[in-house]
Every structure is written in structure tokens, then in C-alpha cells.
């Protein structure tokens, strides 16, 4: 579970800003809200906020293959400071995550300058008391008094740890048990998704992804199919199998067909609409997050999805009947209908709504709707579009621009 994430001097975020997921409504005793929706104009910096989370995951979990099969390159480790202020180009970037791992609150942070880890620290709070697990400054590492089993490894750690590598990223290889809960949270419980990558990778990979997910556990198929049908896109069945990679080949690949209509016509994935393929591709990470209580981070969640379908997806995380594990959904969006109600139901609570706007210096600023102390009965969508909360585009005169051209 993610409780907060803070970053500074990263891409368009010059100053430090914090996405705080603690409940802000009276009487809410949950440890964190299940959903955080981030609104803002194009190029306001919404994606850069999620990029900070993705960077933290990459640095901890190490080089890997992304959710769409794209390689995560080492270049992701390079600092990306705010570029519109000469002072910040020579300053470090900071990333701090408050998380709940194995039921215990942890605070993990690091500071990076160019390709160097300047500082790194990890604290836990069992029974609400601070426990220092380690603190690192450059190549010097100090472990807390309560983790004596790590003291004998300090010399080895300082000798083996590269300047561009996080200590937490090495805890599994070096058998540092007290750090594993935080490492596994980043490795397994934080999942960052880019729906737009689907068009770059194509339906061939999507077949492998969906097929492997369903064949891994056949019990998932019924839930998967019910959500496909709930999307009201004419699908009546789903057929998954394994076929030869090509005629005469010993290789095998997944084959996924979506069945439509009363006659049971099977369609290839490349015959389906972009919206259908996008929904199909989102279901494995969505259901996976709900299964294991993970944090799912999605940039532009609404891509090719109808607002009603998007609201249904969000409700899976907000409803305790479908989210029994404490999973969370964090996403950016331009869909202002989510700020209102659908069929009389609230799509997002007031403390689940955030905005990103750019100031006069071109720096992104993050702030919650709750800062405006909105009334429960007010029309949030209308007020947002009218500019009451900022974070809307300031548009010029398109007609005059065309005439001048």
C-alpha cells in the first residue's frame, strides 16, 4: 500500500511536491485511499509525477522487461532535473516513498545527482516507533542498532556497492533480510502501466500477455470474461490456446480469439477496435493488483475507453466487495466526467482528486481538491472546467491563428 510519494527537481517538478494518499474526509480511518486521480492540462506535468514513481521502481527492481514487453534500459538511472532554472541543473533530485510493507509502515528515500546516489535511507515504524534500517551518504553506510545482523556486512556492502546503484536494489542478492519487505514492495507490489505502448507493441504481444495470464490459473477466466462482457462490446466468449509459432516450427505461442454474436464468430485481436484491445490489455494488471493488493499506476487511463467503462473500472478499487486486499489505483486523466456522478453514484471521493498545474516559471505544482474545501453537493466538474481549481489549459484564439497562417 502506498501512503505518499514525494519528489523534487525531477523533469517539470522543480520544487518538492507530495502525493498524499491519507484519507482527508472526517471519520475515515483507513490507512490510505484506494484511488488517486490526477487531472491537469496537456504538458502540465501529470505524466512526470508518475514517471518519478516509475523511476523509483526501476532503480530498486533493476533492469527488467516492462509490462508491454519493452526493455527497461539503464539510461533510466540518469537524473532528469528541472531544466528551466539554471540553478536546478546543478542540484540533486529527491524521491521519498511512504509505503506499507508486510503490514508495517516504511519510509524509503534517495537523492540522486547525475549518475550518483548521493543519499539513501530506509526506516520502518513497527508499533509506531521509528526504526532505522540503514542510512547511506555516498559510499558510507550506517545500519540501525536494531538490525545487528547487517553490521557484519557493512564492509562488504561499501566495497561492492556501485555509486550509481541503490543499496535496496542489492538487498536480495546480498541476503539482507530486514530490507526485503521494502524491496519486495517495489519489485512486486508497485506496477506501472503505459496503455499507449499497446499500439507500439501490437496485438501479437497482447496475445502472449493475456494468454499467459489466463493459462497460468484457469480460475481467472470466468472473472476475466465477465469483465469483458460488462464492457458491452459484443463479446460472448473468450478462447485461449497454444498453437505452433509457424508451420513446421517446434516453437509455441498463445492464441487468443474473442467470440462475438449468437453465431459464435471468432475474431482475431487485430480485428478488434483499439478500445477493445486496450480494455483487454488492462484487465491482467487490474485483476492482478486486486488479487495481491498491489498499487497499479496508469498514465492516461481513459485511452480509448468510454467514461462509463472507466468509472466501472475505478469502482472495482473503491468497492470493498471487489477490493478485499487493499489494492490501489493511481492514474492521470483528462476525463472530467469522473469529477461528477454516474447513474447517481459518486465516481471519485473529494480526497481522491488531485490537480497538476504549471506556474509562471514553467514548474509543475501538485495540489489536492481538498485544499479548496469543496462542499459535498457542489458540481466539481463544472467548477473545474470554469477554472475554479486551476489546472486547465489557457487556450488562444484558434481562428485568428489560422487566419494569420
C-alpha positions, 0 to 999 in steps of 0.5 A: 500500500502506498501512503505518499510519494514525494519528489523534487527537481525531477523533469517539470517538478522543480520544487518538492511536491507530495502525493498524499494518499491519507484519507482527508474526509472526517471519520475515515480511518483507513490507512490510505485511499484506494484511488488517486486521480490526477487531472491537469492540462496537456504538458502540465506535468501529470505524466512526470509525477508518475514517471518519478514513481516509475523511476523509483521502481526501476532503480530498486527492481533493476533492469527488467522487461516492462509490462508491454514487453519493452526493455527497461534500459539503464539510461533510466538511472540518469537524473532528469532535473528541472531544466528551466532554472539554471540553478536546478541543473546543478542540484540533486533530485529527491524521491521519498516513498511512504509505503506499507510493507508486510503490514508495517509502515516504511519510509524509503528515500534517495537523492540522486545527482547525475549518475550518483546516489548521493543519499539513501535511507530506509526506516520502518515504524513497527508499533509506531516507533521509528526504526532505522534500517540503514542510512547511506551518504555516498559510499558510507553506510550506517545500519540501525542498532536494531538490525545487528545482523547487517553490521557484519556486512557493512564492509562488504556492502561499501566495497561492492556497492556501485555509486550509481546503484541503490543499496535496496536494489542489492538487498536480495542478492546480498541476503539482507533480510530486514530490507526485503519487505521494502524491496519486495514492495517495489519489485512486486507490489508497485506496477506501472502501466503505459496503455499507449505502448499497446499500439507500439507493441501490437496485438501479437504481444497482447496475445502472449500477455493475456494468454499467459495470464489466463493459462497460468490459473484457469480460475481467472477466466470466468472473472476475466470474461465477465469483465469483458462482457460488462464492457458491452462490446459484443463479446460472448466468449473468450478462447485461449490456446497454444498453437505452433509459432509457424508451420513446421516450427517446434516453437509455441505461442498463445492464441487468443480469439474473442467470440462475438454474436449468437453465431459464435464468430471468432475474431482475431485481436487485430480485428478488434477496435483499439478500445477493445484491445486496450480494455483487454490489455488492462484487465491482467494488471487490474485483476492482478493488483486486486488479487495481491493488493498491489498499487497499479499506476496508469498514465492516461487511463481513459485511452480509448475507453468510454467514461462509463467503462472507466468509472466501472473500472475505478469502482472495482478499487473503491468497492470493498466487495471487489477490493478485499486486499487493499489494492490501489489505483493511481492514474492521470486523466483528462476525463472530467466526467469522473469529477461528477456522478454516474447513474447517481453514484459518486465516481471519485471521493473529494480526497481522491482528486488531485490537480497538476498545474504549471506556474509562471516559471514553467514548474509543475505544482501538485495540489489536492481538491481538498485544499479548496474545501469543496462542499459535498453537493457542489458540481466539481466538474463544472467548477473545474472546467470554469477554472475554479481549481486551476489546472486547465489549459489557457487556450488562444484564439484558434481562428485568428491563428489560422487566419494569420497562417 
